[in-house]
């Protein structure tokens, strides 16, 4: 997504689903365009390869997501169809550069290398029910939004990830689970959260395409209601998400409900104010019937004062009046992102327990309830805000 100076241009709704990047295509060594088979739904595969029927496409996609070679004979797939798929498609991979398991909790971070040498990070998150996991996926290499409390924002935007590169992150995590993480095994991927590297709404064509694949019964078969797309606040993307993926949940980073503070923490406030983002979130809630998740990372002496809590409570009240729903409010402890490139120390510190409690008490006194999000994997730089391909 273009970024000129500090102004971020919201292009997330500039094209409809029909004009999104073609079917997870990737250039082969011969310079031909080939379909990344893990990045398409059966319907897309059948449209792209006319020799293949929709039912055959379902079987081929299922083979791919069982990590089977789609050229292997399969009941119900004609030889000619298999050959057509072999010519038109392939199954590229992300190289697993490093896997780092936290020593203090069951979080695992994966550093994955793309074909052009970039590194993106993905996190396996344990859920309350034993054996179930969510996958925190990246949607871009780096990020243009430069949120001050996020390590990824220091990288700048290098490029968008392709559909298959997003889907492949989930597949890599699933392979590491007992029994390959399939529905019949004791461990499986239950959900996905787009909260890794990048701004998902700035790569929304591919994010929506990846969601289609993730939720397709022949592919990853993840319930769309267990998928959350998080944003720093691109209004047109929020509206488009509501129209085109109405079962998917919305998460939004608030930073601060006070505009001056938010502008300091999140430069997006200069081009798309919190008022605009919340108005779009109201439309999302009204259309989908889903309450959004709002997240606030508390920074000592910056946004953890009672006045910030009161301003946030006012925003929640107005949202509730407009939609009849209350956002699910997550308070996130700050996770250190380390020194800046110029050698300056970490710009922020975590709000202490008393300040955090006073913040939450001030919310509660205004009738707003919050929960403290556990952000695990900090010892391997896997916690919220820490993903920066540092290995």
VMD Tcl script that draws the C-alpha trace (Angstrom):
set ca {
  {0.00 0.00 0.00}
  {1.50 3.38 -0.95}
  {2.60 5.60 1.90}
  {3.65 9.19 1.20}
  {5.26 10.82 4.20}
  {3.03 10.04 7.15}
  {-0.19 9.93 5.19}
  {-1.53 6.44 4.69}
  {-3.89 6.09 1.73}
  {-6.78 3.71 2.27}
  {-6.88 1.67 -0.96}
  {-8.41 -1.43 0.62}
  {-11.73 -1.05 -1.17}
  {-10.39 0.12 -4.50}
  {-11.19 -3.15 -6.23}
  {-13.83 -5.82 -5.87}
  {-13.31 -9.51 -5.38}
  {-13.51 -10.11 -9.13}
  {-10.35 -8.06 -9.72}
  {-8.21 -9.44 -6.94}
  {-4.78 -10.91 -7.82}
  {-5.29 -13.97 -9.96}
  {-5.60 -17.20 -8.04}
  {-2.42 -17.13 -5.99}
  {-0.30 -17.16 -9.15}
  {3.46 -17.32 -8.96}
  {5.98 -17.14 -11.79}
  {7.73 -20.41 -12.60}
  {11.35 -20.68 -13.75}
  {10.11 -20.75 -17.32}
  {8.39 -17.40 -16.80}
  {4.91 -18.87 -17.03}
  {2.14 -18.09 -14.58}
  {1.25 -21.12 -12.50}
  {-1.43 -21.56 -9.87}
  {-0.31 -22.12 -6.29}
  {-2.73 -24.93 -5.51}
  {-2.89 -24.34 -1.76}
  {-4.00 -20.77 -2.47}
  {-7.23 -21.49 -4.38}
  {-10.68 -22.83 -3.62}
  {-12.14 -25.68 -5.68}
  {-14.38 -23.26 -7.56}
  {-11.39 -21.10 -8.51}
  {-9.40 -24.13 -9.63}
  {-12.27 -25.39 -11.78}
  {-12.60 -21.97 -13.43}
  {-8.86 -21.69 -14.04}
  {-8.46 -25.23 -15.44}
  {-11.52 -25.92 -17.61}
  {-10.60 -29.60 -18.03}
  {-11.33 -30.11 -14.33}
  {-14.88 -30.42 -13.01}
  {-15.88 -28.81 -9.73}
  {-16.09 -32.19 -7.99}
  {-12.65 -33.12 -9.29}
  {-11.34 -29.77 -8.11}
  {-12.67 -30.50 -4.62}
  {-10.77 -33.78 -4.57}
  {-7.57 -32.19 -5.85}
  {-7.72 -29.37 -3.28}
  {-8.37 -31.92 -0.53}
  {-5.29 -33.87 -1.65}
  {-3.16 -30.74 -1.53}
  {-4.29 -29.90 1.99}
  {-3.61 -33.47 3.10}
  {-0.06 -32.83 1.85}
  {-0.51 -35.42 -0.90}
  {0.86 -34.99 -4.41}
  {-2.11 -33.92 -6.58}
  {-0.63 -35.94 -9.44}
  {-1.22 -39.14 -7.44}
  {-4.16 -41.16 -8.79}
  {-7.30 -40.38 -6.84}
  {-10.75 -41.91 -7.04}
  {-13.05 -39.58 -8.91}
  {-10.31 -37.57 -10.67}
  {-9.72 -38.47 -14.29}
  {-6.18 -38.92 -15.56}
  {-6.59 -36.05 -18.00}
  {-7.72 -33.77 -15.19}
  {-4.71 -34.69 -13.08}
  {-2.44 -33.94 -15.99}
  {-4.12 -30.58 -16.61}
  {-3.65 -29.65 -12.94}
  {0.00 -30.73 -13.07}
  {0.61 -28.40 -16.02}
  {-1.30 -25.44 -14.61}
  {-0.49 -25.70 -10.92}
  {2.16 -26.37 -8.31}
  {2.52 -26.33 -4.52}
  {5.24 -23.85 -3.54}
  {6.56 -23.74 0.00}
  {7.85 -21.29 2.57}
  {11.13 -22.45 4.03}
  {11.06 -22.90 7.80}
  {14.12 -20.90 8.79}
  {13.63 -21.32 12.53}
  {11.12 -22.57 15.07}
  {11.33 -21.14 18.58}
  {9.21 -22.56 21.39}
  {8.67 -20.40 24.45}
  {10.14 -21.76 27.67}
  {7.39 -20.22 29.77}
  {4.18 -21.04 27.90}
  {3.00 -23.16 24.91}
  {3.51 -20.42 22.30}
  {5.69 -21.26 19.29}
  {7.11 -18.78 16.77}
  {7.97 -19.75 13.20}
  {10.35 -17.71 11.04}
  {9.53 -18.47 7.41}
  {11.59 -17.48 4.38}
  {9.92 -16.51 1.11}
  {11.31 -17.35 -2.32}
  {12.68 -13.81 -2.68}
  {14.53 -14.01 0.63}
  {12.19 -12.14 2.98}
  {11.40 -13.50 6.43}
  {7.90 -13.45 7.88}
  {6.82 -14.64 11.29}
  {3.88 -16.74 12.41}
  {2.85 -17.72 15.94}
  {1.08 -20.83 17.22}
  {-1.22 -19.77 20.05}
  {-2.66 -22.32 22.52}
  {-6.36 -22.04 23.27}
  {-8.10 -22.87 26.52}
  {-9.29 -26.23 25.28}
  {-6.38 -28.64 25.27}
  {-5.12 -29.59 21.82}
  {-6.68 -26.61 20.06}
  {-4.61 -23.79 18.65}
  {-5.03 -20.52 16.83}
  {-2.48 -19.29 14.30}
  {-1.41 -15.66 14.23}
  {-0.57 -15.01 10.58}
  {1.25 -12.23 8.77}
  {-0.27 -10.53 5.74}
  {2.66 -8.39 4.63}
  {6.45 -8.30 4.82}
  {6.86 -5.36 7.16}
  {4.22 -2.65 7.54}
  {3.72 0.92 6.33}
  {1.69 2.13 9.30}
  {4.61 2.65 11.71}
  {2.71 2.24 14.99}
  {5.22 3.36 17.60}
  {4.70 0.41 19.94}
  {5.07 -2.27 17.24}
  {8.38 -3.77 16.11}
  {7.02 -4.60 12.65}
  {6.31 -0.93 12.02}
  {10.03 -0.20 12.20}
  {10.63 -2.29 9.08}
  {8.53 -0.25 6.68}
  {6.53 -2.05 4.01}
  {8.57 -4.37 1.79}
  {5.74 -6.15 -0.02}
  {2.35 -7.81 0.30}
  {2.18 -11.54 0.85}
  {0.46 -13.64 -1.81}
  {-2.65 -15.62 -0.96}
  {-0.78 -18.92 -0.88}
  {1.92 -17.42 1.38}
  {-0.73 -16.50 3.93}
  {-2.42 -19.91 3.75}
  {0.91 -21.70 3.89}
  {1.64 -20.20 7.32}
  {-1.33 -22.12 8.73}
  {-0.27 -25.27 6.90}
  {3.24 -25.06 8.36}
  {1.88 -24.74 11.89}
  {-0.59 -27.57 11.31}
  {2.15 -29.94 10.17}
  {3.86 -29.47 13.52}
  {0.84 -30.68 15.48}
  {0.18 -34.23 16.54}
  {-1.37 -36.15 13.64}
  {-0.75 -33.24 11.30}
  {-3.42 -31.21 13.09}
  {-6.34 -32.70 11.18}
  {-9.84 -32.82 12.58}
  {-9.53 -36.48 13.58}
  {-6.32 -35.95 15.58}
  {-5.98 -34.84 19.20}
  {-4.43 -31.52 18.14}
  {-5.75 -29.18 15.48}
  {-5.87 -25.61 14.28}
  {-9.16 -24.19 15.50}
  {-8.81 -20.55 14.46}
  {-6.74 -17.90 12.71}
  {-6.04 -14.30 13.68}
  {-4.61 -11.81 11.19}
  {-2.50 -9.97 13.73}
  {1.04 -10.82 12.67}
  {3.29 -8.68 10.50}
  {1.51 -6.11 8.33}
  {-1.85 -4.37 8.06}
  {-4.38 -6.91 6.70}
  {-6.74 -4.25 5.34}
  {-3.90 -2.95 3.15}
  {-3.65 -6.36 1.44}
  {-7.34 -7.15 1.60}
  {-7.71 -8.84 -1.80}
  {-5.30 -11.56 -0.76}
  {-6.50 -11.70 2.84}
  {-10.09 -12.32 1.68}
  {-8.89 -14.94 -0.80}
  {-6.91 -16.66 1.97}
  {-9.97 -16.67 4.22}
  {-11.96 -18.34 1.43}
  {-9.37 -21.12 1.29}
  {-9.00 -21.46 5.05}
  {-12.73 -21.85 5.54}
  {-13.41 -24.10 2.53}
  {-14.44 -27.64 3.61}
  {-12.12 -29.19 1.01}
  {-9.14 -27.10 2.14}
  {-8.35 -26.16 5.75}
  {-12.00 -26.34 6.92}
  {-11.62 -23.68 9.62}
  {-14.91 -22.16 10.73}
  {-15.02 -18.57 9.45}
  {-16.43 -17.55 12.84}
  {-13.07 -18.57 14.33}
  {-11.15 -16.18 12.06}
  {-10.41 -12.61 13.16}
  {-8.99 -9.83 11.01}
  {-7.29 -7.07 13.00}
  {-6.67 -3.55 11.75}
  {-5.19 -0.26 12.84}
  {-8.27 1.38 11.36}
  {-8.70 1.49 7.57}
  {-12.41 2.34 7.23}
  {-13.13 1.12 3.70}
  {-11.43 -2.19 4.48}
  {-13.60 -2.66 7.55}
  {-16.72 -2.06 5.47}
  {-15.54 -4.40 2.73}
  {-14.76 -7.12 5.26}
  {-18.35 -6.86 6.51}
  {-19.77 -7.22 3.00}
  {-17.55 -10.00 1.72}
  {-16.73 -12.03 4.83}
  {-19.67 -11.43 7.18}
  {-18.89 -14.39 9.45}
  {-15.34 -13.23 10.12}
  {-14.70 -11.20 13.25}
  {-13.15 -7.75 13.38}
  {-10.39 -6.62 15.71}
  {-9.20 -3.02 15.96}
  {-6.21 -1.42 17.65}
  {-7.26 1.73 19.50}
  {-3.94 3.01 20.86}
  {-5.70 5.80 22.68}
  {-9.18 7.28 22.51}
  {-7.62 10.75 22.75}
  {-6.76 11.97 19.26}
  {-3.49 13.74 20.10}
  {-2.10 10.70 21.89}
  {-3.32 8.32 19.21}
  {-1.72 10.48 16.52}
  {1.60 10.20 18.36}
  {1.32 6.43 18.71}
  {-0.42 5.57 15.44}
  {0.30 7.83 12.44}
  {-2.80 6.46 10.71}
  {-4.78 8.88 12.88}
  {-3.54 11.69 10.63}
  {-5.29 10.28 7.57}
  {-8.06 8.11 9.04}
  {-9.23 9.23 12.46}
  {-10.50 6.95 15.17}
  {-13.93 8.52 14.58}
  {-13.86 7.26 10.98}
  {-12.66 3.82 11.99}
  {-15.30 3.43 14.68}
  {-18.03 4.59 12.30}
  {-16.96 1.82 9.93}
  {-16.87 -0.64 12.83}
  {-20.45 0.36 13.68}
  {-21.48 -0.52 10.14}
  {-19.61 -3.82 10.42}
  {-21.43 -4.71 13.64}
  {-24.82 -3.72 12.24}
  {-24.33 -5.75 9.06}
  {-22.76 -8.86 10.59}
  {-24.30 -8.92 14.06}
  {-20.81 -9.40 15.51}
  {-19.30 -7.27 18.25}
  {-15.74 -6.19 17.42}
  {-12.70 -6.68 19.58}
  {-10.97 -3.44 20.57}
  {-7.39 -3.65 21.83}
  {-5.43 -1.12 23.85}
  {-1.75 -1.65 24.61}
  {-1.03 0.20 27.87}
  {2.17 2.25 27.87}
  {3.47 3.70 31.12}
  {2.88 7.44 31.32}
  {1.57 7.63 27.77}
  {-1.97 6.23 27.50}
  {-2.57 4.60 30.88}
  {-4.11 7.55 32.73}
  {-7.66 7.75 34.03}
  {-8.46 10.43 31.44}
  {-7.62 7.92 28.71}
  {-9.89 5.36 30.33}
  {-12.75 7.85 30.52}
  {-12.32 8.81 26.84}
  {-12.32 5.12 25.90}
  {-15.45 4.50 27.99}
  {-17.20 7.33 26.15}
  {-16.31 5.72 22.80}
  {-17.64 2.36 23.97}
  {-20.87 3.97 25.16}
  {-21.43 5.69 21.83}
  {-20.71 2.48 19.95}
  {-23.16 0.60 22.15}
  {-25.84 3.25 21.61}
  {-25.36 3.07 17.84}
  {-25.27 -0.71 17.45}
  {-26.80 -2.27 20.56}
  {-23.55 -4.18 21.07}
  {-20.53 -3.62 23.26}
  {-17.04 -4.15 21.85}
  {-14.98 -6.82 23.58}
  {-12.26 -4.72 25.15}
  {-8.77 -6.23 25.53}
  {-6.12 -4.55 27.63}
  {-2.70 -5.68 26.44}
  {0.46 -5.28 28.51}
  {3.26 -3.70 26.50}
  {5.89 -6.12 25.23}
  {9.35 -4.66 24.81}
  {10.39 -4.13 21.18}
  {14.02 -3.30 21.90}
  {16.22 -0.40 20.87}
  {15.56 1.60 17.73}
  {17.85 1.49 14.69}
  {19.64 4.65 15.89}
  {20.59 2.87 19.10}
  {18.08 4.67 21.29}
  {16.56 2.47 23.95}
  {13.09 0.99 23.96}
  {10.74 3.98 23.69}
  {8.12 2.60 26.07}
  {7.66 0.71 29.29}
  {4.85 -1.51 30.53}
  {2.30 0.15 32.77}
  {2.67 -1.19 36.29}
  {-0.02 -3.28 37.94}
  {-1.51 -0.43 39.98}
  {-1.83 1.87 36.95}
  {-3.37 -0.90 34.88}
  {-5.85 -1.71 37.63}
  {-6.77 1.95 38.04}
  {-7.34 2.15 34.26}
  {-9.62 -0.86 34.31}
  {-11.43 0.37 37.43}
  {-12.10 3.69 35.71}
  {-13.62 1.80 32.80}
  {-15.72 -0.34 35.10}
  {-17.00 2.72 36.96}
  {-18.36 3.90 33.59}
  {-20.03 0.54 32.98}
  {-17.34 -0.79 30.63}
  {-15.82 -4.17 31.35}
  {-12.48 -5.30 29.98}
  {-10.22 -8.31 30.11}
  {-6.46 -8.49 30.31}
  {-5.16 -10.35 27.30}
  {-2.45 -12.86 27.98}
  {0.23 -12.18 25.41}
  {2.55 -15.16 25.47}
  {5.87 -16.05 23.95}
  {7.64 -12.84 24.99}
  {10.86 -14.73 25.70}
  {11.11 -15.63 21.99}
  {9.78 -12.27 20.71}
  {6.44 -13.85 19.80}
  {4.15 -11.64 21.87}
  {1.87 -8.85 20.60}
  {3.90 -6.15 18.88}
  {7.18 -8.05 18.80}
  {7.18 -9.66 15.34}
  {10.03 -8.19 13.32}
  {11.83 -11.16 11.73}
  {14.68 -10.92 14.20}
  {14.93 -14.73 14.46}
}
mol new
graphics top color blue
foreach p $ca { graphics top sphere $p radius 0.5 }
foreach p [lrange $ca 0 end-1] q [lrange $ca 1 end] { graphics top cylinder $p $q radius 0.2 }
display resetview
